[in-house]
Amino acid sequence: MNAPPLPPVHLPARNSDAHKGNFGRVMLVGGSRGMSGSIALSSMAALKTGSGLVTAAVPDRCLETVASFHPCMMVVPLADDAQGRFATEAALALPAKLKPLDAIACGPGMTMAAGSVRIVERLLQTTALPRVLDADAINVLALMDWPAPENVQSSGRLVLTPHPGELHRLTGVPPSDREQQISIAQILAERTGAVIVVKGGPTVVVSGDQRWTNTTGNPGMATGGSGDVLTGVITSLLGQKMDPWDATRLGVWVHGRAGDLAAAQHGEAGMTALDILEQLPHVIRQCVE
């Protein structure tokens, strides 16, 4: 029997006197009416990856729906509009909520409404906190013509997790030219200091001067919600004080390995993002020193 693959880096063992504050307070911002599952998946993935405290920040009318997914995550409402999307006032409430956090993610299911744009703008101005931007947050970056000269210096400690279509919108390079997408992502990472995940088979992680190719994962992971799970995994690892390069590589590896275990149990055609989610604790256990 082949030995299981080894993670690129390991998590430290937990001390016997540890408390939940030692393992990261993270927030995941997203969701909208009809797309509450996205931010719920991300939040549950952060819980199952080991975060001490997980909060989902969602449009007000989505609060009860998201809260019903899991009793161990906290849910806070932000101002919304009549369509159940973030209102422009939502961004005004963010600064006070960021103070106790160790990491934040933004994007799953949140749409590109005006309130979403304001939230992304606010997070780009927050340089001390590790941030993950995914899904509609990346589409908002494309709308903003990011990185413009006035915000390029605000991008440190930032992780982007685009799929090929989102990377196309951000850079103009089509998904059919994968090698060029990887190259342009590395140039963008060098310009901004961000770590960028170029999703695909296999997924590649780039920084300004480094490139790493993942060895886990399978085609069954091409299913709705899989990327939301990855967002939660990386955010959790950032909240556990891993640096962005290591947190992103390990997060991608863990996500892919969980997908491999899910495929072995359910088959590639029938597996879902929930099946990937349920395998996360088994994989995390393999990553502890």
C-alpha positions as CSV (number, residue, x, y, z in Angstrom):
1,M,0.0,0.0,0.0
2,N,1.3,3.5,-0.9
3,A,2.2,5.8,2.0
4,P,-0.2,8.8,2.3
5,P,1.2,12.1,0.8
6,L,3.0,14.4,3.2
7,P,1.9,18.0,3.8
8,P,4.2,20.8,2.8
9,V,4.3,22.1,6.4
10,H,3.0,20.9,9.7
11,L,0.9,22.4,12.5
12,P,2.4,22.4,16.0
13,A,0.9,20.1,18.6
14,R,-1.4,21.8,21.0
15,N,-0.4,22.4,24.6
16,S,-2.5,20.8,27.3
17,D,-3.3,24.2,28.9
18,A,-4.4,25.8,25.7
19,H,-7.7,27.7,25.4
20,K,-9.8,28.7,22.4
21,G,-8.2,32.1,22.1
22,N,-4.9,30.3,21.3
23,F,-6.2,29.0,18.0
24,G,-7.5,32.0,16.3
25,R,-10.5,34.3,16.2
26,V,-11.6,34.5,12.6
27,M,-14.5,36.1,10.7
28,L,-15.9,35.2,7.3
29,V,-17.9,37.9,5.5
30,G,-20.3,37.0,2.7
31,G,-23.6,35.5,1.8
32,S,-26.8,37.0,0.3
33,R,-30.4,35.9,0.0
34,G,-30.4,32.6,-1.9
35,M,-26.6,32.1,-1.4
36,S,-26.3,31.6,2.3
37,G,-24.8,28.2,1.9
38,S,-21.5,29.6,0.6
39,I,-20.6,31.5,3.7
40,A,-21.9,28.7,5.9
41,L,-19.5,26.3,4.2
42,S,-16.5,28.6,4.7
43,S,-17.4,29.1,8.3
44,M,-17.8,25.5,9.0
45,A,-14.6,24.7,7.3
46,A,-12.8,27.1,9.6
47,L,-14.2,25.3,12.6
48,K,-13.2,21.9,11.3
49,T,-9.7,23.2,10.5
50,G,-9.1,24.1,14.1
51,S,-10.1,27.8,14.7
52,G,-11.0,28.6,18.3
53,L,-13.8,31.1,17.5
54,V,-15.5,31.5,14.1
55,T,-17.9,34.3,13.2
56,A,-19.9,34.6,10.0
57,A,-20.8,38.2,9.1
58,V,-23.9,38.1,6.8
59,P,-26.7,40.4,5.5
60,D,-29.2,40.8,8.2
61,R,-32.0,38.8,6.6
62,C,-29.6,35.8,6.2
63,L,-28.7,35.6,9.8
64,E,-31.2,32.8,10.9
65,T,-30.4,30.7,7.8
66,V,-26.7,30.8,8.3
67,A,-26.9,30.3,12.0
68,S,-29.0,27.1,11.4
69,F,-26.1,25.4,9.6
70,H,-24.0,24.8,12.7
71,P,-24.4,25.6,16.4
72,C,-20.7,26.2,17.1
73,M,-20.3,29.3,14.9
74,M,-21.4,32.8,15.8
75,V,-23.3,34.9,13.3
76,V,-23.5,38.6,13.2
77,P,-25.8,40.7,11.0
78,L,-24.7,43.6,8.8
79,A,-27.0,46.1,7.1
80,D,-28.6,44.8,4.0
81,D,-30.8,46.0,1.1
82,A,-34.2,44.9,-0.1
83,Q,-32.7,42.1,-2.2
84,G,-30.8,40.6,0.8
85,R,-27.4,41.8,-0.2
86,F,-25.0,43.9,1.8
87,A,-26.0,47.5,2.0
88,T,-23.4,50.3,1.7
89,E,-23.7,51.0,5.4
90,A,-22.5,47.5,6.2
91,A,-18.8,48.5,5.7
92,L,-19.2,51.2,8.4
93,A,-19.7,48.5,11.0
94,L,-16.6,46.5,10.1
95,P,-13.8,48.4,11.9
96,A,-15.1,47.7,15.4
97,K,-15.6,44.0,14.5
98,L,-12.1,43.6,13.2
99,K,-10.3,44.5,16.4
100,P,-10.4,41.1,18.2
101,L,-9.7,39.1,15.0
102,D,-6.7,37.1,13.9
103,A,-7.8,36.7,10.3
104,I,-10.7,37.5,8.1
105,A,-12.1,36.2,4.8
106,C,-14.5,37.9,2.4
107,G,-16.4,37.0,-0.7
108,P,-18.4,33.7,-0.8
109,G,-21.9,34.3,-2.0
110,M,-21.9,38.1,-1.3
111,T,-22.7,39.4,-4.9
112,M,-21.1,42.5,-6.4
113,A,-23.6,45.0,-5.1
114,A,-22.6,48.4,-3.9
115,G,-22.3,47.3,-0.3
116,S,-19.9,44.5,-1.3
117,V,-17.7,47.0,-3.0
118,R,-17.5,49.2,0.1
119,I,-16.6,46.1,2.2
120,V,-13.8,45.1,-0.1
121,E,-12.5,48.7,-0.1
122,R,-12.5,48.8,3.7
123,L,-10.6,45.5,3.9
124,L,-8.0,46.6,1.4
125,Q,-7.3,49.5,3.8
126,T,-6.7,47.1,6.7
127,T,-3.1,46.1,6.5
128,A,-2.4,44.5,9.9
129,L,-4.9,41.7,9.6
130,P,-4.4,38.7,7.4
131,R,-7.2,38.6,4.8
132,V,-8.5,36.0,2.2
133,L,-10.4,37.4,-0.7
134,D,-12.4,34.8,-2.7
135,A,-15.3,34.6,-5.2
136,D,-17.3,37.9,-5.4
137,A,-14.6,39.8,-3.5
138,I,-12.2,39.0,-6.4
139,N,-14.9,40.0,-8.9
140,V,-15.1,43.3,-7.0
141,L,-11.4,43.8,-7.3
142,A,-11.7,43.4,-11.0
143,L,-14.5,46.1,-11.0
144,M,-12.1,48.4,-9.0
145,D,-9.3,47.9,-11.6
146,W,-7.1,46.6,-8.7
147,P,-4.3,47.1,-8.0
148,A,-4.4,50.8,-8.9
149,P,-1.5,52.9,-7.7
150,E,-3.5,54.3,-4.8
151,N,-4.2,50.9,-3.3
152,V,-1.3,48.7,-4.3
153,Q,0.5,49.4,-1.0
154,S,-2.5,48.3,1.0
155,S,-2.4,44.7,-0.1
156,G,0.1,43.1,2.3
157,R,-0.8,39.9,4.2
158,L,-3.4,39.2,1.5
159,V,-4.4,35.8,0.0
160,L,-6.5,35.6,-3.2
161,T,-8.2,32.3,-4.2
162,P,-9.6,32.8,-7.7
163,H,-10.9,30.1,-10.0
164,P,-9.9,30.5,-13.7
165,G,-12.9,32.6,-14.6
166,E,-12.3,35.0,-11.7
167,L,-8.6,35.3,-12.6
168,H,-9.7,36.1,-16.1
169,R,-11.8,38.9,-14.9
170,L,-9.0,40.2,-12.7
171,T,-6.2,39.9,-15.3
172,G,-7.7,39.6,-18.7
173,V,-5.9,36.3,-19.4
174,P,-8.4,33.6,-20.5
175,P,-8.8,30.2,-18.6
176,S,-7.7,28.4,-21.8
177,D,-4.2,29.8,-21.3
178,R,-3.3,28.2,-18.0
179,E,0.4,28.8,-18.1
180,Q,-0.1,32.5,-18.8
181,Q,-2.7,32.7,-16.0
182,I,0.0,31.3,-13.6
183,S,2.6,33.7,-14.9
184,I,0.3,36.8,-14.7
185,A,-0.7,35.7,-11.2
186,Q,2.9,35.6,-10.1
187,I,3.5,39.1,-11.5
188,L,0.4,40.3,-9.7
189,A,1.7,38.7,-6.5
190,E,5.0,40.4,-6.9
191,R,3.4,43.8,-7.4
192,T,1.1,43.5,-4.4
193,G,2.8,41.2,-1.9
194,A,-0.2,38.9,-2.0
195,V,-0.2,35.1,-2.2
196,I,-2.4,33.9,-5.0
197,V,-4.0,30.5,-5.5
198,V,-4.4,29.5,-9.2
199,K,-7.0,26.8,-8.9
200,G,-7.0,23.9,-11.4
201,G,-5.6,20.5,-12.0
202,P,-3.2,20.8,-10.3
203,T,-3.6,23.9,-8.2
204,V,-0.6,26.2,-8.1
205,V,0.2,28.7,-5.4
206,V,2.4,31.7,-6.2
207,S,4.0,34.6,-4.4
208,G,6.4,37.2,-5.8
209,D,9.3,34.9,-6.0
210,Q,8.0,31.4,-5.2
211,R,5.8,28.9,-7.0
212,W,4.4,25.7,-5.5
213,T,2.4,23.0,-7.2
214,N,-0.1,20.9,-5.2
215,T,-0.1,17.1,-5.2
216,T,-3.6,16.4,-3.8
217,G,-7.1,16.7,-5.2
218,N,-9.2,15.2,-7.9
219,P,-11.9,16.2,-10.6
220,G,-14.7,15.4,-8.1
221,M,-13.8,18.6,-6.3
222,A,-15.2,20.6,-9.3
223,T,-18.5,21.0,-7.5
224,G,-20.4,23.9,-6.0
225,G,-19.1,25.0,-2.6
226,S,-15.7,23.3,-2.9
227,G,-13.9,26.7,-3.2
228,D,-15.9,28.0,-0.2
229,V,-14.5,25.2,1.9
230,L,-10.9,26.1,0.8
231,T,-11.5,29.7,1.8
232,G,-12.4,28.6,5.3
233,V,-9.4,26.3,5.6
234,I,-6.9,29.0,4.6
235,T,-8.5,31.6,6.9
236,S,-8.4,29.2,9.8
237,L,-4.7,28.5,9.3
238,L,-3.9,32.3,9.0
239,G,-5.8,32.8,12.3
240,Q,-3.7,30.1,13.9
241,K,-0.7,32.4,13.2
242,M,0.8,30.7,10.1
243,D,2.3,33.1,7.6
244,P,0.4,33.5,4.4
245,W,2.7,31.4,2.2
246,D,2.6,28.4,4.5
247,A,-1.1,28.8,5.4
248,T,-2.0,28.9,1.8
249,R,0.1,26.0,0.7
250,L,-1.1,23.8,3.6
251,G,-4.7,24.9,3.1
252,V,-4.6,23.9,-0.5
253,W,-3.0,20.6,0.3
254,V,-5.5,19.9,3.2
255,H,-8.4,20.8,0.9
256,G,-7.2,18.5,-1.8
257,R,-6.4,15.6,0.5
258,A,-9.9,15.9,2.1
259,G,-11.3,15.8,-1.5
260,D,-9.3,12.6,-2.1
261,L,-10.7,11.0,1.0
262,A,-14.2,12.1,0.0
263,A,-13.8,10.6,-3.5
264,A,-12.6,7.3,-2.1
265,Q,-15.7,7.1,0.0
266,H,-18.4,8.5,-2.3
267,G,-16.8,8.5,-5.8
268,E,-15.9,11.5,-7.8
269,A,-19.2,12.0,-9.5
270,G,-21.4,11.9,-6.4
271,M,-19.2,13.7,-3.9
272,T,-20.2,17.2,-2.6
273,A,-18.5,20.0,-0.8
274,L,-20.1,18.8,2.4
275,D,-18.3,15.5,1.9
276,I,-15.0,17.4,1.6
277,L,-15.9,19.4,4.7
278,E,-16.5,16.2,6.8
279,Q,-13.0,14.9,5.9
280,L,-11.2,18.0,7.1
281,P,-10.6,16.8,10.7
282,H,-9.1,13.5,9.5
283,V,-6.6,15.4,7.3
284,I,-5.8,18.0,9.9
285,R,-4.9,15.2,12.3
286,Q,-2.3,14.1,9.8
287,C,-0.7,17.5,9.7
288,V,0.2,17.9,13.4
289,E,3.8,17.5,14.2
